[in-house]
Amino acid sequence: MAYVVKAMCYVDSEGYGVPNLKGAKRYESKEMAELAAYVSNGEVVEVKDYSQKTNKINPLKRKNLRKEKQPKSNQAWMKK
């Protein structure tokens, strides 16, 4: 679990405020995050790290998703 410090906005590694989580300094231990929050008069926010999970599609499903359409003869599509 990762932690960030939020004081009106997220705090980066330099101590400046950033508007989003991408630029925020992540702390691995809650104790370090609490110390940084105490110094910057902020609060500790727990962040779930989704980078460890990968969204992989099963190879069998991938083949089904990419089915190619069978070409119809010229007369077949005109009859619809």
N, C-alpha and C positions, 0 to 999 in steps of 0.2 A: 504494500500500500504506500502511496506517496502522499505527501502533505504539502500544501502551499499556504502562504500567509496572505490574508486579505485585510487591507486597511483602506476602505473606500474604493480601492481597486487592488489588483494583484501586485505583489512586490517582486521585482526581478532580482538577479544576483548582485546588481550594483546598488540596490536600495531604492530605485526609482519605481514609480507606479506604471503599470502596463494594463491595458483594458481587457486582455484576454488571457486564457490559461496557457496558450502556447509560449508566451514570453515570460511566464512566471517561473520563479526559482522553485524547484521541487526538492523537498527534504525527504530522505528515506526514513529517518527516525522522528518520532513525534516529539521527543525532547528537544531536538534542535529547532523544530518548527515552533515550539512553544517559546523558546528563548528568543527567536527572531520576532515572534509576535509581541512579546513583552517589550522588546526594544523599539519596535515600530508602532506600538500602540494599536495592534491589529488583532485578528483572530485566526485560529488555525482551521483550515478547510481540508477535509479528507478527499483525495482525488482517486478515482478508480482508474487504473492503468489498463487501457484496452489494447495497447500495442502488443501485449503478449499473446492475445488471442488472434488467430488468423481466420479469416472467413474463406475457407476452402470449400469448393463444390466437389462433391463426389464425382469421380471420372465417369461413372455410368450415367449420372444425371446430366453431365455436360454433353454427352453424345445425344441425349434426348432433346436437349435445348437447341442444339444446332442441326436439327433435321433439315435437310434440303427438300424443297418442294419438287415434286415430280412435274416435269414440264408437260403441258397438255398440248394436244394437237391443235391446229388452227381452228378447226370446226368445233371442238369441245368447249372452248371458252366463249365462242360466239352464241351458243345455244342457251346460255344462262339468261 
